[in-house]
């Protein structure tokens, strides 16, 4: 299996949910739909037959899921939309999520951009592998390929406390990239944190209402 693909600076991938308007009787296709953040594993046929949820539960799909964006033998960070049919998982859709690794500021060749975003949520996955962010970005039609919006996570300082515990201070990198701010779009990103040898994380996000700071206890199983 190839390693989970990590992008340092990237175009934001929009997470699109399944839309439907049939909830009245409670027995429509989407009436019992569930959604989980997962690692999805494609096989040699470019199809997904199973996923692993953020609480390390393996879900085997009733039928293989295929999509044009899937490559063979690759692990993807994604949201799985599905129904439980008895003990079987019926996949309705799999939407890829952008993964953004931590890049320490000393390795950056350009200034850290912290253009404002809308903030909705931030949480550590149950297995401690990912820090997940729900953001709202401003978008609009662009006239040039040079107009592109990018996000990243910058590591600033590792603080060592009196009791020996260590906190990694992180910042959200966001470059609006001259993209017009005409309308809002919700996006999700996942930050792999399982290799960070610290006890807690502190994340700062520049929002339209000011800088917001969130703290998380780094509860990996091997800690």
C-alpha positions, -999 to 999 in steps of 0.1 A, spaced: 0 0 0 12 35 -8 14 59 21 -14 82 28 -10 111 4 2 143 21 1 177 4 21 207 18 4 234 -2 -27 226 -22 -59 237 -38 -87 232 -13 -107 201 -22 -144 208 -15 -163 181 4 -196 175 -13 -223 157 5 -251 137 -11 -282 158 -15 -317 144 -12 -352 154 -4 -368 121 6 -371 119 44 -408 118 48 -416 82 54 -383 73 71 -376 44 47 -360 62 18 -325 54 5 -309 81 27 -332 80 57 -308 59 78 -276 72 63 -245 74 85 -213 92 79 -178 84 93 -143 98 87 -123 68 75 -92 55 59 -103 39 26 -81 13 10 -82 8 -28 -71 -25 -43 -54 -34 -76 -87 -29 -94 -90 7 -82 -120 -1 -60 -126 1 -22 -138 -30 -5 -132 -20 31 -125 11 52 -112 17 88 -131 42 109 -115 67 133 -123 43 162 -104 16 144 -135 -4 133 -131 -22 100 -161 -19 78 -164 -43 48 -185 -30 20 -214 -50 7 -203 -41 -29 -170 -26 -40 -170 12 -44 -154 27 -75 -147 63 -86 -127 80 -113 -104 96 -87 -94 63 -71 -59 49 -79 -48 14 -74 -33 3 -41 -37 36 -23 -49 47 11 -73 77 11 -85 99 39 -123 102 33 -158 105 46 -179 74 40 -217 79 36 -234 45 41 -264 25 53 -262 -4 76 -282 -33 61 -282 -59 88 -245 -65 95 -235 -53 60 -223 -18 49 -240 -4 19 -217 25 6 -236 55 -8 -207 77 -15 -170 82 -5 -157 118 -5 -120 123 -3 -106 146 23 -74 167 19 -47 157 43 -22 184 54 9 174 73 26 197 98 54 217 83 78 233 108 82 270 102 120 267 100 116 246 68 94 272 50 108 292 22 81 318 22 62 339 48 34 323 67 1 334 53 -28 336 78 -57 350 58 -90 347 77 -113 317 74 -146 308 90 -141 282 118 -167 255 126 -150 227 144 -118 209 154 -113 176 170 -89 147 174 -99 114 159 -108 87 184 -76 68 176 -54 99 179 -41 97 143 -57 129 129 -65 164 139 -96 172 119 -108 208 110 -141 220 97 -136 254 80 -156 278 59 -137 295 31 -147 323 7 -148 315 -30 -155 331 -63 -149 328 -100 -112 334 -110 -97 348 -142 -62 333 -140 -46 300 -130 -24 320 -106 -55 327 -85 -56 297 -62 -64 293 -25 -42 271 -3 -41 258 32 -15 242 54 -5 236 90 27 253 104 45 241 135 59 270 154 74 259 188 74 229 211 69 241 247 83 220 275 64 224 308 77 221 343 64 185 346 82 175 314 51 174 292 54 189 257 30 211 237 33 217 200 21 251 189 5 250 155 -10 276 131 -34 273 102 -17 285 70 -42 301 47 -35 320 15 -66 335 -1 -45 337 -33 -65 366 -48 -95 344 -51 -127 366 -48 -147 362 -16 -182 360 -31 -197 330 -13 -190 305 15 -181 268 12 -176 243 40 -144 223 38 -127 196 59 -90 189 63 -72 162 83 -38 167 98 -18 135 105 -5 138 140 4 102 150 41 107 145 43 139 167 61 131 199 43 155 221 16 154 249 -7 181 236 -14 203 206 -23 240 205 -38 253 172 -43 289 163 -67 299 135 -72 334 122 -109 338 117 -130 367 105 -137 374 142 -101 373 153 -75 346 163 -91 315 178 -69 290 198 -78 254 205 -60 229 226 -60 191 224 -46 163 246 -25 141 224 -39 107 233 -22 82 211 -23 46 222 15 43 224 17 74 246 
